[in-house]
Amino acid sequence: MTQAQINNQSDYSHLHGDYPVMDHLSMQLSHSYDELQQQVARLAAELSDSRQKHNRELREKERLANRFYHVLQSLPAAVIVVDQKDRVDEFNTVAEILFPEIRWGRLWNEVFSDHVATQTANNEWMLKDGRCVSVSTKTLEPDPGKIMVVVDVSDSRELQEQLNRQQRLAEMGEMAAQLAHQIRTPVASALLYSEHLGRHDLRKDQREKFSQRLRQSLRHTENQVRDLLSFARGGHYEPATVNLSNLIGDVEAQIDPLFANTNAALEVIDNTDGCAFIKGNSDALGGAVTNLIENAVRHGGEDVQVRLTLTPVQDGYCLRIEDDGEGIPVEIRKDIFNPFFTTSSDGTGLGLAVVQNVVLSHGGAIELLNNRSGDYLKGAGFVICLPAMEAAGEQTAAGDLS
């Protein structure tokens, strides 16, 4: 055997010793490859699931977007989206009907000027075509801009106007019926006494008696007509500066004849030092206070004691009219300010309703005093609170008294 053959055998012997190592490495590579294939298959399955889920979410979003679009288009209200640059970004079909000149990208201020005639403080717009719309605006978050919902309320406003007219007509009918009912008796009495006065055989004392009764019937009729007219006016008066101290002095002088022929008495207390000024109508307020005092005398009994007190309070003044009479029964207290409510056979039931109208028209409030402390615990009591002249001036500016 040659040296070369010996060397080749030696090399083969060396290689034969490396086979186990190579076989082991091959098995490891094969195992790693199998794991890699499994991982790739798992990742591919996860990717497929994720893609399917994403597609489902996209389809769901498209479905919701499509539904939202159809809902938006079918709404009876106009929906308008304006971006941060005041440009129209989105709008529905009703918006095109209410605002025919609306266009995507157009400045909303221009659209507003083209179609809106006036706007009120209660978020209502009058369009130039005569329709009335109610507007609700909300800022978009987190995106800049705003969304407006505009509802056509023309029909409901027209129905409300019709209802108001029907109510006014019903009130006028009720007032006419009350007027006819209340005036019939004193007018009939006046006619009877006037016929008696036409007789030639009357003695002087009889003629004077019939003349006095005729005057009483006519005065009663005049008072009823006055109450009805005051109630119908609804508290619309020409405002002026009123000194409440002077007003209660005038009331005291005017009411004095009522106390002259009775045992009733009136006590007037002024705690304002003559510096109680309001904005209003002196005749209307004086008539309201006089009405309350007359009620106290009429319902309080022959010896009733009436107290009229003027007191300064925060931001205004209070007039208290109290008596020591029998008071107002609990069961009718809730109704005393209702028009035409009366417990008297010859009353219109408008006295306290007129007083309340006058007080409210001056920006004030009137309240029945149920549980009072003081000298007069049994009788009726009312308190009228009126704003001082500055606050009343603001009320006048709003048009409540003019």
C-alpha positions in Angstrom: 0.0 0.0 0.0 1.3 3.3 -1.0 1.7 6.3 1.2 -1.0 8.1 -0.7 -3.6 5.3 0.1 -2.6 5.3 3.7 -3.2 9.1 3.9 -6.6 8.8 2.2 -7.7 6.2 4.7 -6.6 8.4 7.5 -8.8 11.3 6.1 -11.8 9.1 5.7 -11.4 7.9 9.2 -11.5 11.5 10.4 -14.6 12.2 8.4 -16.3 9.1 9.7 -15.8 10.4 13.2 -17.6 13.7 12.3 -20.8 12.1 11.1 -22.5 12.0 14.5 -21.9 15.7 15.0 -23.2 16.6 11.6 -26.2 14.4 12.0 -27.0 16.1 15.3 -26.7 19.5 13.7 -28.9 18.4 10.9 -31.6 17.3 13.3 -31.4 20.6 15.2 -31.8 22.6 11.9 -34.7 20.4 10.9 -36.4 20.9 14.3 -35.8 24.7 14.1 -37.2 24.8 10.6 -40.3 23.0 11.8 -40.8 25.4 14.7 -40.2 28.3 12.3 -42.9 27.0 9.9 -45.3 26.5 12.8 -44.6 30.1 14.0 -45.1 31.5 10.5 -48.3 29.5 10.2 -49.5 30.9 13.6 -48.5 34.4 12.7 -50.3 34.0 9.3 -53.4 32.8 11.1 -53.3 35.7 13.6 -52.8 38.2 10.7 -55.7 36.6 8.9 -57.9 36.9 12.0 -56.7 40.5 12.6 -57.4 41.4 8.9 -60.9 39.8 9.1 -61.6 41.6 12.4 -60.4 44.9 10.9 -62.6 44.3 7.8 -65.6 43.6 10.0 -64.9 46.8 12.0 -64.7 48.8 8.8 -67.9 47.3 7.5 -69.6 48.0 10.8 -68.3 51.6 10.7 -69.5 52.0 7.2 -72.9 50.6 8.1 -73.1 53.0 11.1 -71.9 55.9 9.0 -74.5 55.1 6.3 -77.2 54.7 9.0 -76.2 58.0 10.6 -76.2 59.7 7.2 -79.8 58.5 6.5 -80.9 59.4 10.0 -79.4 62.9 9.5 -81.1 63.3 6.2 -84.5 62.2 7.5 -84.4 64.4 10.6 -87.2 67.1 10.6 -84.5 69.6 11.8 -81.7 71.2 10.0 -78.2 70.1 11.1 -75.3 72.4 10.1 -71.6 71.8 11.0 -69.3 74.9 10.8 -65.5 74.6 11.1 -63.1 76.8 13.0 -62.9 79.2 10.0 -66.7 79.7 10.1 -67.1 77.8 6.9 -70.0 75.3 6.3 -68.5 71.8 6.5 -71.6 69.6 6.6 -75.4 70.0 6.3 -78.5 67.9 5.7 -81.5 68.2 3.4 -83.6 70.3 5.7 -80.8 72.8 6.0 -81.0 73.3 2.2 -84.8 73.9 2.5 -84.4 76.5 5.3 -81.3 78.1 3.9 -81.4 77.6 0.1 -78.1 79.5 -0.4 -76.1 77.2 1.8 -73.1 75.6 0.2 -70.1 73.5 1.3 -67.2 75.8 2.2 -69.3 79.0 2.2 -68.9 81.3 5.2 -71.8 80.7 7.6 -72.0 84.4 8.4 -72.9 85.1 4.7 -75.6 82.4 4.8 -76.9 83.8 8.1 -77.1 87.4 6.6 -78.9 86.1 3.5 -81.7 84.3 5.3 -82.1 85.6 8.9 -84.2 88.7 9.5 -84.1 89.0 13.3 -83.0 86.9 16.3 -84.4 86.9 19.8 -82.8 86.3 23.2 -84.6 82.9 23.5 -82.6 81.4 20.6 -85.2 81.9 18.0 -84.7 83.4 14.5 -87.2 85.0 12.2 -86.2 84.1 8.6 -86.8 86.5 5.8 -89.4 84.2 4.3 -91.5 84.5 7.4 -90.7 81.3 9.1 -89.7 81.1 12.8 -86.9 78.7 13.8 -85.5 77.6 17.1 -81.7 77.2 17.2 -79.5 75.0 19.5 -75.7 75.5 19.1 -73.0 73.3 20.6 -69.2 73.5 20.3 -67.5 70.4 18.8 -65.0 68.6 20.9 -62.1 67.8 20.5 -62.4 69.2 16.9 -62.7 73.0 16.6 -66.0 74.3 15.2 -69.7 74.1 16.1 -72.8 72.2 15.2 -76.2 73.8 15.0 -79.6 72.2 15.1 -82.3 74.4 13.6 -86.0 73.5 14.0 -88.8 75.1 12.1 -91.4 76.1 14.8 -93.6 78.2 12.6 -96.6 75.9 12.9 -96.4 75.5 16.6 -96.0 79.3 17.1 -99.1 79.8 14.8 -101.0 77.3 16.9 -100.0 79.0 20.1 -101.1 82.3 18.7 -104.5 80.8 17.7 -104.8 79.3 21.2 -103.9 82.7 22.8 -106.6 84.4 20.6 -109.1 81.8 21.6 -108.2 82.3 25.3 -108.5 86.0 24.9 -111.9 85.6 23.2 -113.0 83.3 26.0 -111.8 85.8 28.6 -113.6 88.6 26.8 -116.8 86.5 26.7 -116.5 85.6 30.4 -115.9 89.3 31.2 -118.9 90.4 29.1 -121.1 87.8 30.8 -119.8 88.9 34.2 -120.3 92.6 33.3 -123.9 92.0 32.1 -124.7 90.0 35.2 -123.1 92.4 37.7 -124.5 95.6 36.1 -128.0 94.3 35.6 -129.0 94.7 39.3 -127.7 98.3 39.9 -129.0 99.5 36.6 -132.5 98.0 37.3 -132.4 99.7 40.7 -131.3 103.0 39.1 -134.2 102.8 36.6 -136.7 102.1 39.4 -135.5 105.0 41.4 -135.5 107.3 38.4 -139.1 106.3 37.7 -140.0 107.2 41.3 -138.3 110.6 40.9 -140.7 111.3 38.0 -143.7 111.2 40.2 -145.3 114.5 41.1 -146.7 113.5 44.4 -143.4 112.8 46.1 -142.5 114.7 49.3 -139.2 116.4 49.6 -137.7 113.8 51.9 -138.8 111.0 49.6 -137.3 112.7 46.6 -134.0 113.1 48.5 -134.1 109.5 49.5 -134.7 108.2 46.0 -132.0 110.6 44.6 -129.5 109.2 47.1 -130.3 105.6 46.2 -130.1 106.4 42.5 -126.6 107.9 43.0 -125.6 104.9 45.0 -126.7 102.5 42.2 -125.0 104.6 39.6 -121.8 104.8 41.7 -121.9 101.0 42.2 -122.2 100.5 38.5 -119.3 102.9 37.8 -117.1 101.1 40.3 -117.8 97.7 38.6 -117.0 99.2 35.1 -113.8 100.7 36.5 -112.7 97.3 37.9 -113.4 95.6 34.6 -111.5 98.2 32.6 -108.5 98.1 35.0 -108.4 94.4 34.7 -108.6 94.6 30.9 -105.7 97.0 30.7 -103.5 94.3 32.1 -101.3 96.8 34.0 -100.1 99.0 31.1 -99.4 102.5 32.6 -97.3 105.5 31.8 -94.4 105.4 34.3 -93.2 108.4 36.3 -91.3 109.0 39.6 -93.6 108.2 42.6 -92.9 109.2 46.2 -94.6 106.4 48.2 -94.9 108.7 51.3 -96.9 111.2 49.2 -98.9 108.3 47.8 -100.0 106.9 51.1 -100.9 110.5 52.2 -103.2 110.8 49.2 -104.7 107.4 49.9 -105.3 108.5 53.5 -107.1 111.6 52.4 -109.1 109.8 49.8 -110.2 107.0 52.1 -111.1 109.4 55.0 -114.8 109.6 54.1 -115.1 105.8 54.3 -114.1 106.0 58.0 -116.1 109.1 58.8 -119.4 107.3 59.2 -118.1 104.2 60.9 -116.3 103.1 64.0 -113.4 101.8 61.9 -110.1 103.5 62.1 -107.0 103.8 59.9 -103.4 104.0 61.3 -100.6 105.1 58.9 -97.0 104.4 59.8 -94.2 105.7 57.4 -90.7 104.4 58.3 -89.0 105.9 55.2 -88.7 109.6 56.3 -90.4 110.6 53.1 -87.6 109.2 50.9 -89.3 106.2 49.3 -89.1 106.7 45.5 -90.1 104.2 42.8 -90.8 104.3 39.1 -94.4 103.7 38.3 -97.9 105.1 38.1 -99.3 106.9 41.2 -103.0 106.6 40.3 -102.7 102.9 39.7 -100.8 102.1 42.9 -103.0 104.4 44.9 -106.1 102.6 43.6 -104.6 99.3 44.5 -103.8 100.3 48.1 -107.2 101.9 48.4 -108.8 98.7 47.2 -107.1 96.7 49.9 -108.2 99.2 52.6 -111.8 99.2 51.3 -111.8 95.4 51.4 -110.6 95.5 55.0 -113.4 97.9 56.0 -116.0 96.0 54.0 -115.2 92.5 55.4 -113.6 93.4 58.8 -116.7 94.6 60.6 -118.0 97.9 62.0 -115.1 98.4 64.5 -112.3 97.1 62.3 -108.9 98.7 62.9 -106.7 99.0 59.8 -103.0 99.7 59.8 -101.0 100.8 56.7 -97.2 100.6 57.1 -94.5 101.7 54.7 -91.1 100.2 55.4 -87.8 100.2 53.5 -86.3 96.8 52.6 -83.3 95.6 50.6 -83.6 97.0 47.1 -87.1 98.5 47.6 -90.0 99.2 49.9 -92.9 97.2 51.4 -96.5 98.3 52.0 -98.3 96.3 54.6 -102.1 96.6 54.9 -103.4 94.7 58.0 -106.6 94.6 60.0 -108.0 93.0 63.1 -111.1 91.7 61.5 -112.2 88.1 61.0 -109.6 87.4 58.3 -109.8 85.3 55.2 -111.0 81.7 55.5 -108.3 79.2 54.8 -110.3 77.3 52.2 -110.5 80.3 49.8 -107.0 81.9 50.3 -105.7 80.1 47.2 -108.4 81.6 45.0 -108.6 85.2 46.2 -106.4 86.6 43.3 -108.3 84.7 40.6 -110.3 86.9 38.3 -114.1 86.8 38.9 -113.7 84.9 42.2 -115.9 86.5 44.8 -117.8 85.6 48.0 -120.0 88.8 47.7 -123.3 88.8 45.9 -122.7 92.3 44.4 -119.0 92.0 43.6 -117.2 91.5 40.4 -114.4 89.3 41.8 -111.9 91.6 40.1 -110.7 93.7 43.0 -107.7 91.7 44.1 -107.0 90.5 40.6 -106.6 94.2 39.6 -104.4 94.9 42.6 -102.2 92.0 41.6 -101.9 93.2 38.0 -100.9 96.6 39.1 -98.3 95.3 41.5 -96.8 92.9 39.0 -96.7 95.6 36.3 -94.5 97.6 38.6 -92.0 94.8 39.0 -93.2 94.0 42.5 -95.0 91.2 44.3 -98.0 90.9 46.5 -98.5 88.3 49.2 -101.2 87.3 51.6 -99.9 87.3 55.1 -101.2 84.1 56.7 -99.1 83.8 59.9 -98.2 87.3 61.1 -96.7 88.6 64.2 -97.7 91.9 65.7 -100.8 93.6 67.0 -103.2 92.2 64.4 -103.2 88.5 64.7 -106.8 87.6 63.6 -107.5 89.7 60.6 -106.4 89.8 57.0 -103.1 91.1 55.9 -101.3 91.8 52.6 -97.8 93.0 51.8 -96.8 94.7 48.6 -93.1 94.9 47.8 -91.9 97.3 45.1 -88.4 97.8 43.7 -86.6 101.1 44.4 -86.4 103.6 41.6 -83.2 102.2 39.9 -84.5 98.7 39.7 -87.9 99.9 38.7 -86.3 102.0 36.0 -84.7 98.8 34.5 -88.1 97.2 34.6 -89.6 100.2 32.8 -86.9 100.0 30.1 -88.0 96.5 29.4 -91.5 97.8 28.5 -93.5 96.4 31.4 -95.2 99.7 32.3 -95.5 101.4 28.9 
